[in-house]
Amino acid sequence: MRRVLLRVFFVLALPVLLVGVWWLASDGSTNVFWPPLRTTLKTFPDVWTADRLRDDVLPSLLRLTAGYACAAVVGVAIGTVIGSYRRVRAFCEPVLEFLRAVPPPVLVPVIMLFAGIGDTMKIAVIASGCVWPILLNTVEGVRAVDPVMAETARSYGISGVARLKDVVLRSASPQIFAGLRQALSIGIILMVISEMFAASNGIGFTVVQFQRSFAIPDMWTGILVLGLLGFLLSVVFQVVERRVLGWYHGLRASARRSP
Amino acid sequence: MKGLNLALGAAGLAVFLALGEVVPRLGLVKEAYFPPASRIADALAGELSDDTFWTALGDTLTGWGLGLLIASTAGIVAGVVISVVPYLRDATASTIEFLRPIPSVALIPLAVLLYGTELKSVLLLVVYASFWQVLIQVLYGVQDVDPVAEETARSYGLGAWARVRHVLWPTALPYVMTGVRLAAAVALILAVTAELVIGAPGLGQRIAVAQNSQAVPEMYALVVVTGLLGLLINVGARAVERRALAWHQSVRGEVAV
């Protein structure tokens, strides 16, 4: 019991302290840009109503999901091909290194040329930014498949789809998930930026509207919403990762126990 | 083997450039959207002979370098303090886990209000984004300290500072280097983003201007420049890492992160 209480204390103490400091320090604030936390929190339910969640948050999330899913499928597929053949890898590597090094947000103006300013543009921007970490990590993961395991699978006659699914992708999955995690934060950044550029709805659009109309407490609530969204998505990702990679973490833990 | 790989890589690059030339020429995509590679190269040459381009490059590099420096210093100091002081790690874990996934672009409206299009706007975003990369790696690195080495140092009577200097720091250094390398890439992304979205002077702002004035080849040329810059930063960071860790076994078999 004492252990649990201590844990709860450690988890909550600093956040409570920080929020408290914020609350007190900003309480009497007359600075327009730093409204009292009390005002921000009071504004929150007025701004983020059910309508707004449906009209702004939902479209943003749908774009993010669509772009991210495209990037995941394309990245894993192409990454598996490139990772499986040494010659193909050597052929593609310099070009891939360059494409990865391009900062993803500069793709927004480029893709706007092709796709206009609609949802297609936003999904394309998100997908084209997210695809690189997934692709390159898949290449690394596929390349690092244990040769003994690959040989064993071969000698047992496991080939085709079964080999791809149970040997190659499975052993590459920890790496693939590392790529997916990097891609998630890039995806959120691109979602917000593409909406700041040109949109008629979405979280990024709304927050910039607040800022331009000097609705400062509203803007602060927007920042809080983006923060909460980033946090929630990363929690969801961790849950999914723990389920899918459960076997891997178990293996690592038992390896650590018996060195 | 290495020569073959190099040749294949060069061939890949050549094919990539040739595709960039041929696809618009054949009319597969409109030239207005995607100009042939040779025209982009022309525009690039034009940029390189333009003084304002070099100023913009300097501005971007200033935002990147200064931001990275601040973030790395703060990340290393905070990471070491959090790991060394008892209980601090437990007390800060939840806060770090909460703050880290907050997308740095959420701070764009705030940066605009506070600092307008000044360098400070860029720095705010760059430092926030790259700080976590360094901090998390430092925390992992310090955790990795061999308990036997730590106990040995203790029993030889090394003080707290000497233990940090001789036991903790060498163990954490590879992680710190990884963190700084990741942070360098993130810092470039955020520097260019801030210029692109906020309009702070730099390459990103030039890209936005080129797009607004329909100067498509120039826009592509600038995008290529940012890519080359990113490539240079990646390669440079790896080189620094290899030099600084020449004594460390991790350099022999490099781990991809």
Interface residues (C-beta under 8 A of the other chain):
Chain A: F10 V11 L12 A13 L14 P15 L18 F33 R87 A90 F91 C92 E93 P94 V95 E97 F98 L99 R100 A101 V102 P103 P104 P105 V106 L107 V108 P109 V110 M112 L113 F114 N137 E140 Q175 A178 S185 I188 I189 V192 I193 M196 F197 G204 V207 V208 F210 Q211 I216 M219 G222 I223 L226 G227 G230 F231 L233 S234
Chain B: L4 N5 L8 G9 A10 A11 G12 L13 F16 V29 A32 Y33 F34 Y87 D90 A91 T92 A93 S94 T95 F98 L99 R100 P101 I102 P103 S104 V105 A106 L107 I108 P109 L110 V112 L113 L114 A185 L188 I189 V192 T193 L196 V197 G204 I207 A208 A210 Q211 V216 M219 Y220 L222 V223 T226 G227 L228 L229 G230 L231 I233 N234 A256 V257
